């Protein structure tokens, strides 16, 4: 095996080790998933009564309510995921390992993404039940995946910064929400398009922008993560 | 094994390390003493590649920091007052996770060996959250020696330990040091430092102000040496 493939293999192994560790720890504690789930359910429940809309109007606000729910629940997940690493010095333990530090970043991104997608998939039937809307649309699932990737990539980078501060729980949403506005708007456009059964040509620009934003934010995070976590 | 030249570390306008020079030979056990705020933890964080130097040169085992940080990290074991362990994983799972990060081939025999060394083989399947502070610290040492590093850095390893746990940690530390490793340990516990180390350096106001070997102490002790070097 030559050295580039060795490096690639150790990178992949490190990412896999971090994802597996996060899943095993969450399986034991169930802290992160349960708090995200309960919070998402509460947001959907509150919107249901607060908006008190006609069935025809409800369908129109679906994308907005869904993404607000996912973003709020996701913030809890991002904060908790990094807090677990910081509280007992485990982030230092990861940074001390002789692996490319972006492997740590991608490991955390993948595990947080798994938790977020799980919450989203579980929330869809609940939303359908509360709002009497059919959400089983492959296009919407694709947008949820792409939007969540962008959100978690940016969120993981910023939470690794915020976790170093005393005000981490408050700081993350303050720095995260303005940056994810382009991702959120594209995801909303594309979600609305699929939910209203528009022609694919009309949805394509929003979908394309979402993919482009995912690529750009991933590349930027890849480049700066090492500097963000080092003092 | 460790060469540090004119090391400066600034946090904004505050300069913590002010042109520090430091050398450690292979196999030496250096106790780094100094008052709170002297820069000991910052210095160890730079040696362990967790912080970047503002100026100066740092070489460990022939590799430069921060440029060759991954090579340095592969030869380094670090123990701080934080355990660096996951509470919701068992001792075995924690060590297996770190073994994967360090790329250990066939880690199971090494994990068993390390757990026996730190006296936790009987609790290997228990969650770390059920461990006492002393047991967590012993497991933290197990984690740090898992990949058989040449250099060990201990940052206040006795913090928060009761007498029994400290005595147990003494035994583990002596075992780690007896295997020919180079050790740098910061501590406020001068008696323990005197018992373990072969050299004593005092770090004050961001520079090494005094250094002596065990032989150099003569009939004096570390406490007298420490007080004299701070008064000077």
Contacts between the chains, C-beta under 8 A, distances in Angstrom:
chain1	res1	chain2	res2	distance
A	10	B	103	5.5
A	13	B	100	6.1
A	13	B	103	7.1
A	14	B	100	7.3
A	14	B	101	5.7
A	16	B	100	7.9
A	17	B	97	5.9
A	17	B	100	3.9
A	17	B	101	5.7
A	20	B	97	7.9
A	21	B	86	6.8
A	21	B	89	7.0
A	21	B	93	7.9
A	21	B	97	4.8
A	24	B	88	7.8
A	24	B	89	6.3
A	24	B	93	6.6
A	25	B	86	5.6
A	25	B	88	4.2
A	25	B	89	5.9
A	26	B	88	7.9
A	28	B	88	4.3
A	28	B	89	7.5
A	28	B	127	7.1
A	29	B	88	4.7
A	84	B	86	7.5
A	88	B	82	6.0
A	88	B	83	5.7
A	88	B	84	6.8
A	88	B	85	6.3
A	88	B	86	7.3
A	88	B	87	6.4
A	89	B	80	6.2
A	89	B	82	3.0
A	89	B	83	6.7
A	89	B	84	4.5
A	90	B	84	5.7
A	90	B	85	7.1
A	90	B	86	6.0
A	92	B	50	5.9
A	92	B	78	7.6
A	92	B	80	7.1
A	92	B	82	7.2
A	92	B	84	5.9
A	93	B	84	3.6
A	93	B	85	7.5
A	93	B	98	7.1
A	93	B	143	7.3
A	94	B	101	7.3
A	95	B	49	7.8
A	95	B	50	5.8
A	96	B	48	6.2
A	96	B	49	7.5
A	96	B	50	7.1
A	96	B	73	5.7
A	96	B	76	7.0
A	96	B	78	5.4
A	96	B	84	7.8
A	97	B	73	6.6
A	97	B	98	7.2
A	97	B	101	3.9
A	97	B	102	6.1
A	98	B	70	4.7
A	98	B	71	7.3
A	98	B	73	4.2
A	98	B	74	3.9
A	98	B	101	8.0
A	98	B	102	6.5
A	98	B	103	7.6
A	99	B	70	7.3
A	99	B	101	5.9
A	100	B	70	7.4
A	230	B	50	7.0
A	230	B	51	6.6
A	230	B	52	5.7
A	230	B	66	7.8
A	231	B	45	6.7
A	231	B	50	6.6
A	231	B	51	3.8
A	231	B	52	6.9
